[in-house]
Amino acid sequence: MYIEKDALVGRCEPVSARVVRAAHLARQCVDQHQPDQVRAQAEAALTLLLDDPSPKVRMAMADVLSTSVHSPLHIVTALVADQPEVAGYILARSTLLNDADLIDRVAYGAPTMQVLIAARPHVSFAVSAAIAELGSNDAVAEMLFNSCARIASISFRRMSERCGHDAVVREALLSHPHLPAECRHLLAVKVGEVLQALPLVKMLLGERRADKIVGDATVRASMHLAETCSQEELPALVEHLRLRGEITTSFVIRAVAGGRIDFFASLLAALSDLDDARICAIISRGRPAALAALLRSAGLSDATHAPLIVAIEAWRAVAAGRKRLGTAEISALCARPHVPADMLRPMTIWLHFCALFIWNSCVNPCGTGCRLFPPDQVFCRKGRMRLRP
């Protein structure tokens, strides 16, 4: 009766006085040195103040109660459902909210509330998954910049699929140290789609040529990812490319000709029924007949077997240090009778890139003490590939 009368008298006071009263009652409620009776009376008064018409009063309560683990749970729950400026204190700082409470706020709260949840000092896998699935672009970017957020691989994928078109989210994703390689490929595809949709690009290049340029750029990005990602991530990247239907004959030939043999082995493992150890043994030491059988089991056409075997044999010779391939040697390899004539020109260029890559990685693995490329390097001029004499 005394508490109700005191609250009724308090409502007649100015807002500033009620704010001071609410903050004082909140501090009494969470102070463990206060007698139990005083704390109980303060809790009852705070319960009545939840109906105060001024949000400043409730903000003063939330400011104090959000920093204590001894805050009354029913008052904290009521403040979470209040106006955004009141609930923000609780969502950003209170440790009394469990994952279910936070997920509900992500699902049904405003975008500003999602951003506050994403910036919390501790974000669990469940909460990060909810933000990745339902959060706004600002909330996703805030969570990615939050070093205390625990994010699963599937959440990275969902963020790349949902928000990869947003430049801020892409930057946050690419700067995250735990971003999987397949998500980086998805972001490369998203960048291509954004560029392709630009009116200026469509007007200058046309839709068909823009599609071709974006496709070639995506393939080059895939090759770069295969070169830079770790050995543990290669199978996941290959499976991602296979599910997207991007592993074509041309893609496989580019992988071999570029010297990315580990990536090529992962491609064959995804396309055939053989295990990794068997595939690596055949690639490194197998005879041409065994290589042809391996390529056939992966579904590659017979027309590609001869140039691929030539490329693998060239890689073996250079990797073992038996020879150093230049333009003349590569052209001689491609001039063998069993290599199809229509593949001589592209394979000459591809195999030369292979020689450059292997020479640079095997002869100079530390990147110091010698030139980056041998003198007879390939260069592009006026849209045509030529070999420097």
C-alpha positions as CSV (number, residue, x, y, z in Angstrom):
1,M,0.0,0.0,0.0
2,Y,2.9,2.3,0.8
3,I,4.7,1.5,-2.4
4,E,1.6,2.2,-4.5
5,K,1.0,5.5,-2.8
6,D,4.7,6.5,-3.3
7,A,4.5,5.6,-7.0
8,L,1.3,7.6,-7.4
9,V,2.9,10.7,-5.8
10,G,6.0,10.2,-7.9
11,R,4.0,10.4,-11.1
12,C,3.1,14.0,-10.2
13,E,6.8,14.9,-10.2
14,P,8.6,16.3,-13.2
15,V,10.2,13.8,-15.6
16,S,13.7,14.7,-14.5
17,A,12.8,13.9,-10.8
18,R,11.2,10.6,-11.8
19,V,14.3,9.7,-13.8
20,V,16.5,10.2,-10.7
21,R,14.1,8.2,-8.6
22,A,14.0,5.3,-11.1
23,A,17.8,5.2,-11.3
24,H,18.1,5.2,-7.5
25,L,15.5,2.4,-7.1
26,A,17.3,0.3,-9.8
27,R,20.7,0.7,-7.9
28,Q,19.0,-0.3,-4.7
29,C,17.5,-3.4,-6.3
30,V,20.8,-4.8,-7.6
31,D,22.9,-3.8,-4.6
32,Q,23.6,-7.0,-2.7
33,H,24.6,-5.0,0.4
34,Q,21.1,-3.7,0.9
35,P,18.7,-5.6,3.2
36,D,16.3,-8.0,1.5
37,Q,13.3,-5.8,2.5
38,V,14.8,-2.7,0.9
39,R,15.6,-4.7,-2.3
40,A,12.1,-6.2,-2.4
41,Q,10.5,-2.8,-2.0
42,A,12.7,-1.3,-4.7
43,E,11.8,-4.2,-7.0
44,A,8.1,-3.7,-6.4
45,A,8.4,0.1,-7.1
46,L,10.3,-0.6,-10.4
47,T,7.6,-3.0,-11.4
48,L,5.1,-0.1,-11.1
49,L,7.4,2.3,-12.9
50,L,7.2,0.0,-16.0
51,D,3.9,1.8,-16.7
52,D,5.4,5.3,-16.5
53,P,4.4,7.3,-19.5
54,S,7.8,8.8,-20.1
55,P,10.4,6.5,-21.9
56,K,13.2,8.4,-20.1
57,V,12.2,6.9,-16.8
58,R,12.3,3.4,-18.3
59,M,15.6,4.2,-20.0
60,A,17.1,5.1,-16.6
61,M,15.9,1.8,-15.2
62,A,17.3,-0.2,-18.2
63,D,20.7,1.6,-18.0
64,V,21.3,0.4,-14.5
65,L,19.6,-3.0,-14.7
66,S,21.5,-4.0,-18.0
67,T,24.8,-4.1,-16.2
68,S,24.0,-6.4,-13.3
69,V,23.4,-10.1,-13.1
70,H,21.1,-9.6,-10.1
71,S,18.5,-7.6,-11.9
72,P,14.9,-9.0,-11.6
73,L,14.3,-11.1,-14.7
74,H,10.6,-10.1,-15.1
75,I,11.6,-6.4,-15.3
76,V,14.4,-7.2,-17.7
77,T,12.0,-9.1,-19.9
78,A,9.5,-6.3,-19.9
79,L,12.2,-3.7,-20.8
80,V,13.3,-5.9,-23.8
81,A,9.8,-5.6,-25.2
82,D,9.7,-1.8,-24.7
83,Q,10.5,0.9,-27.3
84,P,13.8,0.5,-29.2
85,E,15.6,3.3,-27.2
86,V,14.7,1.5,-24.0
87,A,15.2,-2.1,-25.1
88,G,18.6,-1.2,-26.6
89,Y,20.3,-1.0,-23.2
90,I,19.2,-4.6,-22.3
91,L,19.9,-6.1,-25.7
92,A,23.3,-4.7,-25.9
93,R,24.6,-5.4,-22.4
94,S,22.4,-7.7,-20.3
95,T,23.8,-11.2,-19.7
96,L,20.4,-12.4,-18.3
97,L,19.0,-13.0,-21.9
98,N,19.5,-16.4,-23.2
99,D,19.9,-17.5,-26.9
100,A,16.1,-18.0,-27.3
101,D,15.4,-14.5,-26.1
102,L,17.9,-13.0,-28.5
103,I,16.7,-15.1,-31.4
104,D,13.2,-13.9,-30.9
105,R,14.4,-10.3,-30.9
106,V,16.3,-11.0,-34.2
107,A,13.3,-12.5,-35.8
108,Y,10.7,-10.0,-34.7
109,G,12.7,-6.9,-33.8
110,A,13.6,-3.8,-35.7
111,P,16.9,-3.7,-37.7
112,T,18.4,-1.4,-35.1
113,M,17.7,-4.1,-32.5
114,Q,19.5,-6.7,-34.7
115,V,22.5,-4.5,-34.9
116,L,22.7,-4.2,-31.1
117,I,22.5,-7.9,-30.7
118,A,25.2,-8.5,-33.3
119,A,27.5,-6.1,-31.4
120,R,27.1,-7.9,-28.0
121,P,30.3,-9.0,-26.2
122,H,29.3,-12.6,-26.7
123,V,27.4,-14.0,-29.8
124,S,26.8,-17.7,-29.8
125,F,26.6,-20.0,-32.9
126,A,22.8,-20.1,-32.6
127,V,22.4,-16.3,-32.4
128,S,24.9,-15.8,-35.3
129,A,22.9,-18.3,-37.4
130,A,19.7,-16.4,-36.7
131,I,21.4,-13.1,-37.8
132,A,22.8,-14.7,-40.9
133,E,19.4,-16.0,-41.9
134,L,17.1,-13.1,-40.8
135,G,19.3,-10.1,-40.0
136,S,19.6,-7.0,-42.1
137,N,22.7,-6.1,-44.0
138,D,23.8,-3.7,-41.2
139,A,23.4,-6.4,-38.6
140,V,25.3,-8.9,-40.7
141,A,28.2,-6.5,-41.2
142,E,28.2,-5.6,-37.5
143,M,28.4,-9.2,-36.5
144,L,31.3,-9.9,-39.0
145,F,33.3,-7.0,-37.5
146,N,32.6,-8.3,-34.0
147,S,35.6,-10.4,-33.0
148,C,33.7,-12.0,-30.2
149,A,31.0,-13.5,-32.5
150,R,31.2,-17.3,-33.0
151,I,30.1,-18.0,-36.6
152,A,29.7,-21.4,-38.2
153,S,30.7,-22.2,-41.8
154,I,27.1,-22.6,-42.9
155,S,26.4,-19.2,-41.5
156,F,29.2,-17.7,-43.6
157,R,27.6,-19.4,-46.7
158,R,24.1,-18.0,-45.9
159,M,25.5,-14.5,-45.4
160,S,27.3,-14.8,-48.7
161,E,24.2,-15.9,-50.5
162,R,21.8,-13.4,-48.9
163,C,24.0,-10.3,-48.6
164,G,26.8,-10.8,-51.0
165,H,25.5,-8.0,-53.3
166,D,26.1,-5.4,-50.5
167,A,29.6,-3.9,-50.7
168,V,29.9,-3.4,-46.9
169,V,29.0,-7.0,-46.2
170,R,31.4,-8.2,-48.9
171,E,34.2,-6.2,-47.4
172,A,33.4,-7.6,-43.9
173,L,33.2,-11.1,-45.2
174,L,36.5,-11.0,-47.1
175,S,38.3,-9.5,-44.2
176,H,37.1,-12.2,-41.8
177,P,39.9,-14.7,-41.1
178,H,37.6,-17.8,-41.0
179,L,35.8,-17.3,-44.2
180,P,35.7,-20.6,-46.2
181,A,37.1,-20.8,-49.7
182,E,33.7,-21.6,-51.2
183,C,32.2,-18.5,-49.7
184,R,35.0,-16.4,-51.3
185,H,34.0,-18.0,-54.6
186,L,30.4,-17.0,-54.0
187,L,31.4,-13.4,-53.3
188,A,33.4,-13.4,-56.6
189,V,30.2,-14.5,-58.4
190,K,28.2,-11.8,-56.6
191,V,30.7,-9.1,-57.7
192,G,30.4,-10.3,-61.3
193,E,26.6,-10.2,-61.1
194,V,26.7,-6.7,-59.7
195,L,29.1,-5.5,-62.4
196,Q,27.1,-7.3,-65.1
197,A,23.9,-5.5,-64.0
198,L,25.3,-2.1,-64.3
199,P,23.6,-0.1,-67.1
200,L,27.0,1.3,-68.2
201,V,28.5,-2.2,-68.7
202,K,25.4,-3.4,-70.6
203,M,25.5,-0.3,-72.9
204,L,29.2,-0.5,-73.6
205,L,29.7,-4.3,-73.9
206,G,26.3,-5.7,-74.6
207,E,24.6,-8.5,-72.6
208,R,26.2,-11.4,-74.4
209,R,29.8,-10.1,-74.2
210,A,29.3,-9.0,-70.5
211,D,28.2,-12.6,-69.7
212,K,31.3,-14.0,-71.3
213,I,33.6,-11.5,-69.5
214,V,32.0,-12.3,-66.2
215,G,32.3,-16.0,-66.8
216,D,36.0,-15.8,-67.7
217,A,36.6,-13.6,-64.6
218,T,34.8,-16.1,-62.4
219,V,37.0,-18.9,-63.7
220,R,40.2,-16.9,-63.1
221,A,38.9,-16.2,-59.6
222,S,38.3,-19.9,-59.0
223,M,41.8,-20.7,-60.1
224,H,43.2,-18.0,-57.8
225,L,41.2,-19.4,-54.9
226,A,42.5,-22.9,-55.6
227,E,46.1,-21.6,-55.5
228,T,45.7,-19.6,-52.3
229,C,43.4,-21.7,-50.1
230,S,44.7,-24.4,-47.8
231,Q,44.9,-28.1,-48.5
232,E,42.1,-28.8,-46.0
233,E,39.7,-26.4,-47.9
234,L,40.3,-27.8,-51.3
235,P,37.7,-30.7,-51.1
236,A,35.0,-28.3,-49.9
237,L,35.8,-25.8,-52.7
238,V,35.7,-28.5,-55.3
239,E,32.4,-29.8,-54.0
240,H,31.0,-26.3,-54.1
241,L,32.1,-25.9,-57.7
242,R,30.6,-29.3,-58.6
243,L,27.2,-28.5,-57.1
244,R,27.2,-25.2,-59.0
245,G,28.0,-27.0,-62.3
246,E,31.2,-25.0,-62.9
247,I,33.6,-28.0,-63.3
248,T,33.8,-28.3,-67.1
249,T,36.4,-29.8,-69.4
250,S,37.9,-26.4,-70.0
251,F,38.0,-25.7,-66.3
252,V,39.9,-29.0,-65.7
253,I,42.4,-28.2,-68.5
254,R,43.0,-24.8,-67.0
255,A,43.7,-26.3,-63.6
256,V,46.3,-28.7,-65.0
257,A,47.9,-26.2,-67.4
258,G,48.2,-23.7,-64.5
259,G,50.2,-26.1,-62.5
260,R,47.5,-26.5,-59.8
261,I,48.0,-30.2,-59.4
262,D,46.6,-30.5,-55.9
263,F,43.4,-28.8,-57.1
264,F,43.4,-31.1,-60.1
265,A,43.6,-34.1,-57.9
266,S,40.7,-32.8,-55.8
267,L,38.7,-32.3,-59.0
268,L,39.3,-35.9,-60.0
269,A,38.4,-37.2,-56.5
270,A,35.1,-35.4,-56.7
271,L,34.4,-36.7,-60.3
272,S,35.5,-40.3,-59.8
273,D,35.1,-43.1,-57.3
274,L,38.8,-43.3,-56.4
275,D,40.3,-42.2,-53.1
276,D,42.8,-39.4,-52.8
277,A,45.8,-41.5,-52.2
278,R,45.2,-43.6,-55.4
279,I,44.7,-40.5,-57.5
280,C,47.8,-38.8,-56.2
281,A,49.9,-41.9,-56.9
282,I,48.6,-42.1,-60.5
283,I,49.2,-38.4,-61.1
284,S,52.8,-38.5,-59.7
285,R,54.0,-41.9,-60.9
286,G,51.3,-43.5,-63.2
287,R,52.0,-44.5,-66.8
288,P,50.0,-42.9,-69.6
289,A,47.6,-45.8,-69.7
290,A,46.8,-45.4,-66.0
291,L,46.4,-41.6,-66.5
292,A,44.0,-42.2,-69.4
293,A,42.0,-44.6,-67.3
294,L,41.9,-42.1,-64.4
295,L,40.7,-39.3,-66.7
296,R,38.1,-41.6,-68.2
297,S,36.8,-42.6,-64.8
298,A,36.3,-38.9,-64.1
299,G,34.1,-38.5,-67.1
300,L,36.5,-36.5,-69.3
301,S,36.3,-37.1,-73.0
302,D,38.9,-39.0,-74.8
303,A,39.9,-35.9,-76.9
304,T,41.2,-34.2,-73.7
305,H,43.4,-37.2,-72.5
306,A,46.4,-36.6,-74.8
307,P,46.9,-32.9,-73.9
308,L,46.3,-33.5,-70.2
309,I,48.8,-36.3,-70.1
310,V,51.3,-34.1,-71.9
311,A,50.8,-31.4,-69.3
312,I,51.1,-33.9,-66.4
313,E,54.3,-35.3,-67.8
314,A,55.7,-31.8,-68.3
315,W,54.8,-31.0,-64.7
316,R,56.6,-34.2,-63.5
317,A,59.8,-33.3,-65.4
318,V,60.0,-29.7,-64.2
319,A,59.0,-30.6,-60.6
320,A,61.7,-33.4,-60.5
321,G,64.3,-31.0,-61.9
322,R,65.0,-33.0,-65.0
323,K,64.3,-30.2,-67.4
324,R,63.3,-26.6,-67.6
325,L,60.7,-26.0,-70.2
326,G,60.7,-22.9,-72.4
327,T,58.7,-21.9,-75.5
328,A,60.5,-24.2,-77.9
329,E,60.3,-27.2,-75.6
330,I,56.6,-26.7,-75.0
331,S,55.9,-26.3,-78.7
332,A,57.7,-29.5,-79.4
333,L,55.6,-31.3,-76.8
334,C,52.4,-30.1,-78.4
335,A,53.6,-31.1,-81.8
336,R,53.5,-34.8,-80.9
337,P,51.4,-36.8,-83.4
338,H,48.9,-38.0,-80.8
339,V,47.9,-34.5,-79.7
340,P,44.9,-33.2,-81.7
341,A,45.7,-30.4,-84.1
342,D,42.8,-28.2,-83.0
343,M,44.2,-28.1,-79.4
344,L,47.8,-27.2,-80.3
345,R,47.3,-23.4,-80.1
346,P,45.5,-23.2,-76.8
347,M,47.6,-25.9,-75.2
348,T,50.8,-24.1,-76.3
349,I,49.7,-21.1,-74.3
350,W,48.3,-23.2,-71.4
351,L,51.4,-25.4,-71.1
352,H,53.6,-22.3,-71.2
353,F,51.7,-20.9,-68.2
354,C,52.2,-24.3,-66.5
355,A,56.0,-24.0,-67.1
356,L,56.1,-20.5,-65.8
357,F,54.1,-21.5,-62.6
358,I,56.2,-24.6,-61.9
359,W,59.5,-22.8,-62.6
360,N,58.6,-20.0,-60.2
361,S,57.4,-22.3,-57.4
362,C,60.1,-25.0,-57.7
363,V,63.2,-23.1,-58.7
364,N,62.5,-20.0,-56.5
365,P,60.0,-21.1,-53.7
366,C,61.0,-18.2,-51.4
367,G,60.4,-15.6,-54.1
368,T,63.8,-14.0,-53.7
369,G,67.1,-14.1,-55.5
370,C,65.9,-14.5,-59.1
371,R,63.4,-13.1,-61.6
372,L,59.7,-13.9,-61.3
373,F,59.4,-15.2,-64.8
374,P,61.8,-16.6,-67.3
375,P,62.8,-14.4,-70.3
376,D,60.5,-16.0,-72.8
377,Q,57.3,-15.1,-71.0
378,V,53.9,-14.8,-72.5
379,F,52.4,-11.4,-72.8
380,C,49.2,-9.9,-74.2
381,R,49.1,-7.2,-76.7
382,K,46.0,-5.8,-78.5
383,G,43.9,-8.7,-77.4
384,R,46.1,-11.5,-78.8
385,M,48.4,-13.8,-77.0
386,R,51.9,-13.9,-78.3
387,L,55.2,-15.6,-77.3
388,R,58.2,-13.4,-76.7
389,P,61.1,-14.7,-78.8
